[in-house]
Amino acid sequence: MSKFELPALLYTYEALEPHFDTLTMTIHHSRHHQAYVDNLNKALEQDDIKNLKLPDLIKHISKYSPAVRNNGGGHYNHSLFWSILSPTAKTTPEGKLVEAINRSFGSLDQLKEEIKKLGSGQFGSGWAWLFVSYSGALAISSTPNQDNPLMDINVTNRGLPILGVDIWEHAYYLKYQNKRADYLDAFWSVLDWAAVEKKYEEALLTI
């Protein structure tokens, strides 16, 4: 039976202060993400789904129940989110990734602006993404709830996510209240481009 676990963070809950506050990080990881993991395991057991790796589950999510989609997406999305944050973040991309960003968006500043527009414009809960499309080009999109570009429910905007911004209110409301745009600005201060570069290289080898 597939049995997923909450991934440990590579930093403490207070490490991303003052950009992401300690209480939000504690609740977000230990309660919200843990609930997705617990509920995903229950849904998999109920549906008798066994021995699937998380990316394979997400990639073929249309085959499974709404409970698997919602909680599997929550586990996948949050796992990616934690992995690209750091208290000692590399603040600008280099090499092949920055070249690809310039090709697709014109500049890093323009990419940040486009991500902010997506995140600010997403109605209700969801995510904003930078991903590698199956053509090899970088692309951006927003998704509702816990969906993501890897899921086969997407007719367009499909690919391998390398950067995701959580825009559910629980990700920012304790510190930023209804100022989602301020949270999206703060995100870039703790985004580790070294982690995103690694995911980009891995994605290019996968597509």
Sequence and secondary structure as in RCSB ss.txt:
>XXXX:A:sequence
MSKFELPALLYTYEALEPHFDTLTMTIHHSRHHQAYVDNLNKALEQDDIKNLKLPDLIKHISKYSPAVRNNGGGH
YNHSLFWSILSPTAKTTPEGKLVEAINRSFGSLDQLKEEIKKLGSGQFGSGWAWLFVSYSGALAISSTPNQDNPL
MDINVTNRGLPILGVDIWEHAYYLKYQNKRADYLDAFWSVLDWAAVEKKYEEALLTI
>XXXX:A:secstr
         SS TTTTTTTS HHHHHHIIIIIIHHHHHHHHHHHHHTT  S  HHHHHHTGGGS HHHHHHHHHH
HHHHHHHHTB TT   S  HHHHHHHHHHHSSHHHHHHHHHHHHHH  SSEEEEEEEETTS EEEEEEETT  TT
STT SSS EEEEEEEE SGGGTHHHHTT HHHHHHHHHHHB HHHHHHHHHHHHHH 
